[in-house]
């Protein structure tokens, strides 16, 4: 407490007051110094300045630990960005390698078995367990995978080493097989050529060259040009061991002359196919044969004339079809023109499609005859269509409407008897699978089917369901009796008017096209070819056939090119054979065939 003077009080009384409580802890102020008459000087206590400086230093030290990590962490951000960019760049540049590190069960399993077969020395075979077959299977799964291609090259090198060992052991036949496999897998090369020459020289050691020449001359005199014992192979065997053998060289020229004579005779007869085969053999044997260019030119002329004749017959057939001259006696019907075109070119897709349109027209006429009540005419028309396309889905549906099974002589598997294996009816008897003769409705002429027993109705439903499941599995025409085609016909044999069975049968071509696309997309080219054949059977005149055929040919050409790149010459040869059946005039076919022949020399 402190006192305070009240100036207004009469006696100047001091009132008690509370001081500043914050100053309670301060030391009491020093008493004033006595007045000694000297000037007063105030000096600041050093302890106060030191305390202030100490406080500032303490605050600075406390702030530095917070600022220092911030300054240190500042350079980490750009470093982290650089690391991320670097990793992304490395991943992009090595994306194929990284992609190969992703587990792929099927591919890796095949690759593992292939490597195991290679290590075990099981290089080649036909049972699907050899290193070559397994590496080729892996390459089919992933055509762009380098590991499968490297594996095939490793097999080729192993075949080469094996052939050299077999040659050293005197097993010339086995060495020849190994050298051939090495050439196919490695695409030739100096080492393979040296091995071939060494094998040929070893053969001549066991068999005198003059003996081979004599055998070759005898084969040429007999007109035996092809095959391992033919003149071409025997003369070539002598030249492989002794390239300077003039007698063998002259003999090979004679073989080339024989091929050229065969080609000229075929060209004079207008047989473009036979001429083409002879010219291809000549080109493979003697690519620099003098008359080869002129034979090629003559072949092109004959081929154009042949194609023009085929195209003219197809055009005339389409004109007759539009004019309503479907079939019958005479040579001016659509059927006669299309059959003429197919005689000239059995695999011509336009002629095959035209013949399918004839089948469709005959089936339409048969359905019209059924509607008008002329069953005899309907049967006659369906018999004509049966001879041309025995497995047509529309034809089978029309026969079901007529209540008539396909003739047994047509080669159809018609499982009517199997379908109607006498199920037990509700009354305890048996229900025959053969439908009763349909009656005509006097008002509309439509077919009326006799009432079915519950057992027959259940059997029809079961057969239709089985047919749908078979179609989903891809069992369209096979196996006999269990295919979608046969099961639908079995249902129609019981109830010719069953809508589900008839619609299912007539929708099979659309299902086949869908299965074709799935197989082609999945690389299952053989399955796609089966579907194309099914489509030709079910709907011979389907307009999609030409496009599907072209797509499948392109896929086989792509596979043949991949096989040539990997050294698989036998596989490439088989793929090109598929193309010849699908699109014999495809421009890539000649190019890849030439490449295949060159790889074999």
C-alpha positions in Angstrom: 0.0 0.0 0.0 1.1 3.6 -0.5 -0.1 6.9 0.5 -1.5 9.6 -1.7 -1.8 13.2 -0.7 -5.2 14.8 -1.2 -4.6 18.3 -2.3 -8.2 19.1 -1.7 -8.1 18.0 1.9 -7.9 20.9 4.4 -5.1 19.2 6.3 -3.4 17.6 3.3 -4.2 14.1 4.6 -2.7 11.1 2.8 -5.2 8.4 1.5 -4.1 4.7 1.4 -3.9 3.2 -2.2 -2.8 -0.1 -3.9 0.4 0.1 -6.0 1.3 -1.7 -9.2 1.0 -5.4 -8.3 3.3 -6.4 -11.2 6.2 -4.7 -9.5 5.9 -6.8 -6.3 8.8 -9.0 -7.3 11.1 -6.2 -8.2 13.8 -5.3 -5.7 13.1 -2.2 -3.7 14.6 1.0 -5.3 17.8 2.3 -3.8 17.4 5.3 -1.6 18.3 8.5 -3.4 21.9 9.6 -3.1 22.6 12.5 -0.9 23.1 15.8 -2.7 26.8 16.6 -2.7 26.5 19.6 -4.9 28.2 17.9 -7.9 26.5 17.4 -11.3 24.4 14.2 -11.5 25.4 11.5 -14.0 23.1 8.4 -14.8 24.9 5.3 -15.9 23.0 2.2 -17.3 23.7 -1.0 -15.6 25.8 -3.4 -17.7 23.8 -6.3 -16.6 20.7 -5.0 -18.4 22.6 -4.8 -21.7 24.0 -8.2 -21.3 20.6 -9.6 -20.5 19.2 -8.1 -23.7 22.0 -9.4 -25.8 21.7 -12.8 -24.3 17.9 -12.8 -25.0 18.5 -11.8 -28.7 21.1 -14.5 -29.1 18.8 -17.1 -27.5 16.0 -16.2 -29.8 18.3 -16.4 -32.9 19.5 -19.9 -31.8 15.9 -21.0 -31.4 15.0 -19.8 -34.8 18.0 -21.3 -36.6 16.9 -25.0 -36.2 13.6 -24.2 -37.9 15.2 -22.3 -40.8 18.1 -24.6 -41.4 16.0 -27.8 -42.3 13.8 -25.6 -44.5 16.9 -24.5 -46.4 18.2 -28.0 -46.5 14.9 -29.5 -47.8 14.6 -26.9 -50.6 17.0 -28.8 -53.0 15.2 -32.1 -52.5 12.1 -31.1 -54.6 13.9 -30.6 -57.9 16.1 -33.7 -57.2 12.9 -35.8 -56.7 11.4 -34.4 -59.9 14.6 -35.4 -61.8 14.5 -38.9 -60.4 10.9 -39.3 -61.4 11.5 -38.1 -64.9 14.5 -40.3 -65.2 12.6 -43.4 -64.1 9.8 -42.6 -66.5 12.3 -42.3 -69.3 14.0 -45.6 -68.5 10.6 -47.3 -68.3 9.5 -45.9 -71.7 12.8 -47.0 -73.4 12.6 -50.4 -71.9 8.9 -51.0 -72.0 9.2 -54.2 -74.0 11.6 -55.7 -71.4 9.3 -54.5 -68.5 6.3 -55.9 -70.3 8.1 -59.2 -70.6 8.5 -59.2 -66.8 4.7 -59.3 -66.3 3.7 -62.9 -65.5 1.9 -64.7 -68.4 1.1 -68.1 -67.3 0.5 -69.8 -70.6 3.4 -68.2 -72.5 5.9 -68.6 -69.7 4.9 -72.3 -69.2 5.5 -73.0 -72.9 8.7 -71.1 -72.9 9.9 -72.9 -69.8 9.2 -76.3 -71.3 10.9 -75.2 -74.5 14.1 -74.3 -72.7 14.0 -77.5 -70.8 13.7 -79.5 -74.0 16.6 -77.5 -75.5 18.8 -78.2 -72.5 17.9 -81.9 -72.7 18.9 -82.0 -76.4 15.4 -82.8 -77.6 15.6 -80.4 -80.5 13.0 -81.5 -83.1 10.1 -83.8 -83.4 6.4 -84.2 -84.2 4.8 -84.9 -80.8 4.7 -81.3 -79.6 7.4 -81.7 -76.9 10.5 -80.8 -78.8 12.3 -77.5 -78.3 11.5 -76.3 -81.8 7.9 -77.1 -81.6 7.5 -75.4 -78.2 9.4 -72.3 -79.2 7.2 -72.1 -82.3 4.1 -72.5 -80.1 5.4 -69.7 -77.8 6.0 -67.5 -80.8 2.4 -68.2 -82.0 1.2 -67.0 -78.6 3.2 -63.8 -78.8 4.6 -63.2 -82.3 6.5 -60.1 -81.2 8.3 -61.7 -78.2 12.1 -61.8 -78.7 12.6 -64.6 -76.2 10.7 -67.1 -78.4 12.7 -65.9 -81.5 16.0 -66.2 -79.6 15.0 -69.7 -78.6 14.4 -70.7 -82.2 17.8 -69.4 -83.1 19.4 -71.3 -80.2 17.7 -74.5 -81.5 19.2 -73.7 -85.0 22.6 -73.4 -83.5 22.2 -76.6 -81.6 21.0 -78.4 -84.8 24.1 -77.1 -86.6 26.4 -78.4 -83.8 24.6 -81.7 -83.8 25.0 -82.0 -87.5 28.7 -81.4 -87.3 29.0 -84.1 -84.7 26.9 -86.6 -86.7 29.1 -85.8 -89.8 32.2 -86.6 -87.7 30.6 -89.9 -86.6 29.8 -90.8 -90.2 26.0 -90.7 -89.8 25.4 -88.7 -93.0 21.6 -89.1 -93.1 21.2 -87.7 -89.6 23.7 -85.0 -90.4 21.7 -84.0 -93.5 18.5 -83.8 -91.4 20.2 -81.6 -88.8 21.7 -79.4 -91.5 18.3 -78.9 -93.1 16.7 -78.0 -89.8 19.5 -75.6 -89.1 19.0 -73.9 -92.5 15.3 -73.6 -91.8 15.8 -72.0 -88.4 18.8 -69.8 -89.1 17.8 -68.9 -92.7 21.1 -70.3 -94.1 24.5 -68.8 -93.5 28.1 -69.6 -94.1 28.3 -72.3 -91.4 25.3 -74.1 -92.8 26.6 -73.9 -96.3 30.0 -75.4 -95.2 28.2 -78.2 -93.4 26.1 -79.0 -96.5 29.3 -79.1 -98.7 31.0 -81.3 -96.2 28.1 -83.8 -96.1 28.0 -83.8 -99.9 31.7 -84.4 -100.1 31.4 -87.2 -97.6 28.7 -88.8 -99.7 30.8 -88.7 -102.7 33.5 -90.5 -100.8 31.2 -93.4 -100.3 29.6 -93.2 -103.7 31.6 -92.2 -106.8 30.3 -89.1 -108.6 30.1 -91.0 -111.8 27.6 -93.4 -110.3 25.3 -90.5 -109.2 25.6 -88.9 -112.7 24.6 -92.2 -114.3 21.6 -92.6 -112.0 20.6 -89.0 -112.8 20.8 -89.6 -116.5 18.6 -92.8 -116.2 16.0 -90.8 -114.2 16.0 -88.0 -116.9 15.6 -90.6 -119.7 12.6 -92.0 -117.9 11.1 -88.6 -117.4 11.5 -88.8 -113.6 12.4 -85.3 -112.7 11.0 -84.8 -109.2 11.6 -86.5 -105.8 14.8 -87.5 -104.0 15.7 -90.1 -106.7 14.7 -87.7 -109.5 17.1 -86.3 -112.0 17.0 -82.8 -110.5 17.9 -83.9 -107.0 20.7 -86.3 -108.2 22.4 -83.7 -110.4 22.1 -81.1 -107.7 23.7 -83.5 -105.2 26.7 -83.9 -107.4 27.0 -80.1 -107.9 26.7 -79.5 -104.2 29.9 -81.5 -103.6 31.7 -80.5 -106.8 30.3 -77.2 -108.1 32.7 -77.4 -111.1 31.4 -80.8 -112.4 30.6 -80.0 -116.0 28.7 -83.2 -116.6 26.3 -82.6 -113.7 25.9 -78.9 -114.7 24.9 -80.0 -118.2 22.5 -82.6 -116.8 20.8 -80.0 -114.6 20.4 -77.8 -117.7 18.7 -80.7 -119.4 16.3 -81.1 -116.4 15.5 -77.4 -116.8 14.8 -77.9 -120.5 12.4 -80.7 -119.6 10.5 -78.5 -117.2 10.3 -75.8 -119.8 8.9 -78.3 -122.4 6.2 -79.3 -119.9 5.3 -75.7 -119.3 5.0 -74.9 -123.0 2.8 -77.9 -123.6 0.5 -76.9 -120.8 0.4 -73.3 -122.0 -0.5 -74.4 -125.6 -3.3 -76.4 -124.1 -4.5 -73.4 -122.0 -3.8 -75.2 -118.8 -2.5 -72.3 -116.7 -2.4 -74.3 -113.4 -0.1 -77.1 -114.8 2.1 -74.5 -116.6 2.5 -72.5 -113.4 3.6 -75.5 -111.5 6.3 -76.4 -114.0 7.5 -72.8 -114.3 7.8 -72.5 -110.5 9.9 -75.7 -110.4 12.1 -74.4 -113.2 12.6 -71.1 -111.4 13.5 -72.8 -108.2 16.0 -75.1 -109.9 17.6 -72.6 -112.3 16.6 -69.1 -111.5 18.7 -67.7 -114.4 17.3 -70.1 -117.0 17.3 -68.3 -120.3 13.7 -69.0 -121.4 12.2 -68.3 -118.0 11.2 -64.6 -118.8 9.4 -65.6 -122.0 7.6 -68.5 -120.2 6.5 -66.1 -117.5 5.1 -63.7 -120.1 3.3 -66.5 -121.9 1.9 -67.7 -118.6 0.5 -64.3 -117.8 -1.3 -64.2 -121.2 -2.8 -67.7 -120.7 -3.8 -66.8 -117.2 -5.5 -63.6 -118.3 -7.4 -65.6 -121.0 -8.4 -68.2 -118.5 -9.6 -65.6 -116.0 -11.6 -63.8 -118.7 -13.3 -67.1 -119.6 -14.2 -67.8 -115.9 -15.4 -64.2 -115.4 -17.5 -64.4 -118.5 -19.2 -67.6 -117.3 -19.9 -66.1 -113.9 -21.4 -63.0 -115.5 -23.6 -65.0 -117.8 -24.7 -67.1 -114.8 -25.7 -64.0 -112.8 -27.6 -62.6 -115.8 -29.5 -65.9 -116.2 -30.3 -65.9 -112.5 -31.8 -62.5 -112.7 -33.8 -63.6 -115.7 -35.3 -66.5 -113.8 -33.5 -69.2 -115.8 -32.4 -71.1 -112.7 -31.9 -74.6 -113.8 -33.2 -77.1 -116.3 -32.1 -78.5 -119.7 -29.9 -76.4 -121.9 -26.6 -74.6 -121.4 -28.0 -71.1 -120.9 -29.2 -71.6 -117.3 -27.6 -70.0 -114.3 -26.7 -73.5 -113.0 -25.0 -74.4 -116.3 -22.9 -71.2 -116.4 -21.7 -71.5 -112.8 -20.8 -75.1 -113.3 -18.8 -74.2 -116.4 -16.9 -71.6 -114.4 -16.1 -74.1 -111.7 -14.9 -76.6 -114.3 -12.3 -74.0 -115.4 -11.5 -72.9 -111.8 -12.8 -75.3 -109.1 -11.9 -72.9 -106.3 -13.3 -69.7 -107.9 -15.2 -67.9 -105.1 -17.5 -66.0 -107.4 -18.6 -69.2 -109.1 -19.1 -70.9 -105.8 -21.2 -68.0 -104.6 -23.2 -68.1 -107.7 -23.9 -71.8 -107.3 -25.1 -71.0 -103.8 -27.5 -68.4 -105.1 -28.9 -71.1 -107.4 -29.5 -73.2 -104.3 -31.2 -70.3 -102.6 -33.4 -69.7 -105.6 -34.4 -73.4 -105.8 -35.2 -73.4 -102.0 -37.4 -70.3 -102.4 -39.3 -71.9 -105.3 -39.7 -75.1 -103.2 -41.2 -73.0 -100.3 -43.6 -71.3 -102.7 -44.6 -74.8 -104.0 -45.3 -75.9 -100.4 -47.4 -72.9 -99.7 -49.4 -73.6 -102.9 -49.9 -77.2 -102.0 -47.7 -78.6 -104.8 -45.7 -81.1 -102.7 -44.4 -83.0 -105.7 -42.9 -79.9 -107.3 -41.5 -78.9 -103.9 -39.8 -82.2 -103.5 -38.3 -82.1 -107.0 -36.9 -78.6 -106.4 -35.5 -79.6 -103.1 -33.8 -82.7 -104.6 -32.1 -80.4 -107.1 -30.9 -78.1 -104.3 -29.8 -81.2 -102.3 -27.5 -82.3 -105.1 -25.7 -78.9 -105.1 -25.7 -78.0 -101.4 -26.7 -81.0 -99.2 -26.1 -79.1 -95.9 -27.8 -75.8 -96.6 -29.7 -74.6 -93.6 -32.5 -73.2 -95.6 -32.8 -76.4 -97.5 -33.1 -78.4 -94.2 -35.7 -76.0 -92.9 -37.8 -76.4 -96.1 -37.6 -80.2 -95.9 -38.8 -79.9 -92.3 -41.8 -77.9 -93.5 -42.5 -80.5 -96.1 -42.2 -83.2 -93.5 -39.6 -85.0 -95.5 -36.2 -86.2 -94.5 -33.2 -85.6 -96.6 -32.3 -88.5 -99.0 -29.8 -90.9 -97.5 -27.8 -90.8 -100.7 -27.0 -87.2 -100.3 -24.4 -88.0 -97.7 -26.2 -86.1 -95.0 -25.9 -87.4 -91.4 -29.6 -86.8 -90.9 -30.1 -88.0 -87.3 -33.8 -88.3 -87.5 -33.8 -91.8 -86.3 -31.5 -90.9 -83.4 -33.6 -87.9 -82.5 -36.7 -90.0 -82.3 -35.4 -92.8 -80.2 -39.0 -93.6 -79.2 -39.4 -91.7 -75.9 -42.1 -92.9 -73.6 -45.3 -90.9 -73.8 -47.7 -90.0 -71.0 -49.9 -92.9 -71.7 -47.1 -95.4 -71.4 -46.6 -96.0 -75.1 -43.8 -94.8 -77.3 -43.8 -91.6 -79.4 -42.4 -92.0 -82.9 -39.9 -89.4 -83.9 -41.1 -89.4 -87.5 -43.8 -86.8 -87.9 -47.1 -87.7 -89.3 -47.9 -86.5 -92.8 -48.8 -82.8 -92.6 -52.3 -81.8 -93.6 -53.2 -78.7 -95.6 -55.3 -75.9 -94.2 -58.1 -75.4 -96.8 -58.2 -71.7 -96.0 -54.6 -70.6 -96.2 -52.7 -73.6 -97.6 -50.4 -73.5 -94.5 -49.0 -76.7 -93.1 -50.7 -78.1 -90.0 -48.6 -80.3 -87.7 -50.4 -83.1 -85.7 -50.5 -82.5 -82.0 -47.5 -83.7 -80.1 -47.5 -85.7 -77.0 -45.9 -84.1 -73.9 -42.9 -86.4 -74.3 -42.4 -85.3 -77.9 -42.7 -81.6 -76.8 -40.1 -82.2 -74.1 -37.8 -83.9 -76.5 -38.0 -81.0 -79.0 -37.2 -78.5 -76.3 -34.3 -80.6 -75.1 -32.9 -81.0 -78.7 -33.2 -77.2 -79.3 -31.4 -76.5 -76.1 -28.6 -79.0 -76.9 -28.3 -77.4 -80.4 -27.8 -73.9 -78.9 -25.1 -75.2 -76.5 -23.4 -77.0 -79.4 -23.4 -73.8 -81.5 -21.9 -71.8 -78.6 -19.1 -74.4 -78.4 -18.4 -74.1 -82.1 -19.7 -77.6 -82.9 -21.6 -76.5 -86.0 -21.4 -79.4 -88.4 -19.4 -81.9 -86.3 -19.5 -84.3 -84.6 -22.2 -86.2 -86.5 -25.4 -86.4 -84.5 -24.2 -84.0 -81.8 -23.6 -80.9 -83.9 -25.9 -77.9 -83.8 -26.9 -78.6 -87.4 -27.9 -82.2 -86.7 -29.6 -81.4 -83.4 -31.8 -78.7 -85.0 -32.8 -81.1 -87.8 -33.5 -83.8 -85.2 -36.0 -81.4 -83.5 -37.5 -80.5 -86.9 -37.9 -84.2 -87.7 -40.3 -84.4 -84.7 -42.0 -81.1 -85.2 -41.4 -79.5 -88.6 -43.1 -76.3 -87.6 -41.2 -75.7 -84.3 -40.2 -72.0 -84.6 -37.3 -72.2 -82.2 -35.7 -75.1 -84.1 -36.3 -73.5 -87.5 -35.0 -70.1 -86.5 -32.0 -71.7 -84.8 -31.2 -73.7 -87.9 -31.6 -70.7 -90.3 -29.5 -68.4 -87.9 -26.6 -70.8 -87.9 -24.8 -68.9 -90.7 -24.8 -65.7 -88.6 -23.4 -67.7 -85.6 -20.7 -69.1 -87.9 -19.6 -65.6 -89.0 -19.4 -64.5 -85.3 -17.3 -67.6 -84.5 -15.1 -66.9 -87.5 -14.4 -63.4 -86.3 -13.6 -64.6 -82.8 -11.2 -67.3 -84.1 -9.5 -64.8 -86.5 -9.0 -62.3 -83.8 -7.6 -64.9 -81.4 -5.1 -66.1 -84.1 -6.8 -69.5 -84.4 -6.6 -69.5 -88.2 -7.3 -73.2 -88.7 -10.6 -72.8 -86.7 -11.4 -69.7 -88.7 -10.9 -71.8 -91.9 -13.3 -74.5 -90.5 -15.9 -71.8 -89.9 -15.5 -70.5 -93.4 -16.1 -74.0 -94.7 -19.2 -74.3 -92.5 -20.6 -71.1 -93.9 -20.1 -72.4 -97.4 -22.1 -75.5 -96.5 -24.8 -73.7 -94.6 -25.3 -70.7 -96.8 -23.5 -71.3 -100.2 -24.5 -67.9 -101.6 -23.7 -65.8 -98.5 -22.3 -62.5 -99.7 -19.9 -62.3 -96.8 -17.8 -65.2 -98.0 -15.6 -63.2 -100.3 -14.6 -60.7 -97.6 -14.1 -63.4 -95.0 -12.0 -65.4 -97.4 -9.8 -62.4 -98.1 -9.3 -61.6 -94.4 -8.3 -65.2 -93.7 -5.8 -65.2 -96.6 -4.2 -62.1 -95.3 -3.9 -63.6 -91.8 -2.2 -66.7 -93.3 0.2 -64.5 -95.3 1.1 -62.6 -92.1 1.8 -65.8 -90.4 3.9 -67.1 -93.3 6.0 -64.0 -93.2 6.5 -64.4 -89.4 7.5 -68.0 -90.0 10.0 -67.0 -92.6 11.5 -64.4 -90.3 12.0 -67.0 -87.6 13.4 -69.6 -90.1 10.4 -71.9 -90.0 10.3 -72.8 -93.7 8.1 -75.9 -93.3 5.5 -73.9 -91.4 5.7 -71.0 -93.9 5.2 -73.5 -96.7 2.1 -74.9 -95.1 0.7 -71.4 -94.5 1.3 -70.5 -98.1 -0.5 -73.6 -99.2 -3.6 -72.4 -97.2 -3.4 -69.1 -99.1 -3.3 -70.8 -102.5 -6.6 -72.4 -101.7 -8.1 -69.1 -100.4 -6.7 -66.5 -102.8 -4.4 -68.0 -105.4 -4.0 -64.7 -107.2 -3.0 -62.6 -104.1 0.0 -60.5 -104.9 1.8 -61.2 -101.6 1.6 -65.0 -102.4 4.1 -64.8 -105.2 6.4 -62.5 -103.2 6.5 -64.8 -100.2 6.8 -68.0 -102.3 9.9 -66.5 -104.0 11.3 -65.7 -100.6 10.6 -69.2 -99.4 12.3 -70.7 -102.5 15.3 -68.5 -102.1 15.7 -69.4 -98.5 16.0 -73.0 -99.5 19.0 -72.5 -101.7 
